[in-house]
Amino acid sequence: MKHERFFLLVVGVSLLLLGACSNPAGSEEKQDTTTTLTSEQVSMWSIEPGSGNEDQPTENYSVAPDVENVNPNGGGIGCMKVTFSSNPWAMTELYAPIPDDDYSGYDGVAFDIKIDYSENFCVIVRGDNTSVGEQQHWKYENYVYYGGTPDTWQTVQFAFADFTDPGWATSGSNVDATIYDFFSNPDTVVTQLNINPILNLGDSEAGEAEDTPITFYIDNIRLYDADGVLEDLVLFDFDDVQEQ
């Protein structure tokens, strides 16, 4: 009987020692090293299906900070990753607020982009869609086809001289004759900038991407002065991307 007690005692001590070795006193369990990227600038952007894309899955639409595809020409540390899906030539709404200001000294909007095929973009400058008296100052837009080298960072420019009034305002067209009048008119209240990607079936790869998630990267969204009198006004450079 004494031998049995001794055997039980030895087994018990052995088990305790095994437990202590597998989890030494004071040691901590292995921590999850997964990091999350954050960016206040990216968080200002919204994306959603637009006209003609009402049937697209909303989970296909997202914006996120990215540090794996940084623009080598931008000198920054981050960019914005955009994912969307689309029907042919339908609209995706990608937009952010911009400060209300007189931008008439600039010649257009430019941004750097990396995408794996050619694409059309619609850039829209929106006002507050309100009238002062009988005057309405709402929006101007321009479409540009991007035909750069696939999967390579390229610069796309939208000249303000090519922007037109689409007449989408609820009570009719803008009173401003040009976008320069729109910017400089004291009654204009600028509210947001849209950079809407549009699926272009003129490119075979883009045609294959219909109704499936498409990803591109964008950086250095800015206003430029073609004469170089004014320095570029950078609206979003995504240099505030941080790991959390």
Helices and strands as residue ranges (DSSP letters): H 2-22, E 37-38, H 40-43, E 46-49, G 58-60, E 62-66, E 79-84, E 92-97, E 108-115, E 119-126, E 131-132, E 135-136, E 139-146, E 154-159, G 160-162, H 179-184, E 192-198, H 204-208, E 214-224, E 233-236, E 242-243
